[in-house]
Amino acid sequence: MHELLRLARFIRCDPIAPRQAFAHRLRIGLAVAVLILTLSLLG
């Protein structure tokens, strides 16, 4: 759990522009979706 919190702090950013914030969240969301899909296909 501690590693997950550290990872969350690492990928969190506070960009100034809303467009940058949206793009960052979109990339993180896609990465999480791919990870979940991969784990579900393996399991």
HELIX and SHEET records of a PDB file:
HELIX    1   1 HIS A    2  ILE A   11  1                                  10    
HELIX    2   2 PRO A   18  LEU A   42  1                                  25    
END                                                                             
